Amino acid sequence: MYITKNSGHHRASQAVENAFHELSDDVETLNINSFQYTNPILEKVINKTYMSVIRRKPAFWGYLYDNPRIVERTQRLRESIHKYNSSKMKKLLQSFNPDAVLCTQAFPCGIVADYKKTYSSSVVLAGILTDYAPHSYWIYEHVDFYFVPSEEVKDRLVSNGVPAHKIKITGIPIDAKFRKIIDKAKIRDSLNFSADTPVILIMGGSQGMGPVKEIVKILDGMPIPLQIIVVTGDNTRLYRYLKRRLLRYRKKLALFSYAEDVDELMEISSLIVSKPGGMTISEAMAKGLPLLIVKPIPGQEAMNTSFLVRNKVAIKIERLHELDTFVSELLTHPSALNTMRERVKTFSRPNSAIDIAKSILERIM
């Protein structure tokens, strides 16, 4: 179960689902947008409100995110919502009759935890964290497993009362294609890119957020040779803006709205300038791709950034006008860039989805 189509939660759920089928021909799966299933109208309202808050008042989202006072004050409300939705979920769970339910977002995890409690269900429930930010909305007594990206996240959950034996460090689940060896020359040729010129990949997450236009302008004005790839996600306005200006850019620029083969784009890139979403981080790590982070959103992105910077696998650009300095420094000093690449690879967990699926199969079979 996940929430929000074309999101990191969705991609993580697909990665784990595919891993089950990779391991066994006898596994039957159902991948559900739980929010759409239980509250289809409310889903649209909340998604729209969330995006509005993120764009206009990001500091307010940072205040709400994992705030102990907010968690405590909303506990009864959340319990009521979970109980109401668990009765809705009863029909689905009893008709499909799963051995296990895996949730890549806390909302469905809370619903199924309440379902287990209310109906005395023995279904195995697992929470799969897709950020380095283990907020308190994940914590429920009836969760059997938590799959987390790092030791630090495990320690945080333990400090909040989750028994250590319930927590497994697997990494954030990513698609199996990030484990495959790819022909770089073929990808470059398809984009008409030169083999001896560095490539900078710019991503703004599934919503195409962040100062992407400004980043493109800065990179396009740099005196050193480089090539640019931009993925705009669902941001059609940004895509159209960049497309109208394609012929004006001095650098060679490849533009995508929603890239199905982002693994190929990462394979040929030297650096990625991106929002620090958990999925993007994990996919980039699997490709040994150093990250430059610009303007992370308070909350989970800020926590992801802290983890990455603390472990020296990413650089946070404090001021946008300094971006060209960092890019130039890395591209003109290959040894520094290679050192960073090797550092990134040590944190990579490309088999995360397989490891999660194996753990669940071992429990239920």
Buried (B, 14 or more C-beta within 10 A) or exposed (E): BBBBBEBBBBBBBBBBBBBBEEBEEEBEBEBBBBBBBBBEEEBEEBBEEEEEBBEEEBEEBBEEBBBEEBBEEBEEEBEEBBBEBBBBBBEBBEEEEBBBBBBBBBBBBBBBBBBBBBBEBEBBBBBBBBBBBBBBBBBBEBBBBBBBBBEBBBBBBBEEEBEEEBBBBBBBBBBBBBEEEBEBEEBBEEBEBEEEBBBBBBBBBBBBBBBBEBBBEBBBEBEEEBBBBBBBBBBEEBBEBBEEBEEEBEBBBBBBBBBEEBBBBBBBBBBBBBBBBBBBBBBBBBBBBBBBBBBBBBBBBBBBBBBBBEBEBBBBBEEBEEBBEBBBEBBEEEEEBEEBBEBBBEBBBBBBBBBBBBBBBEEEE
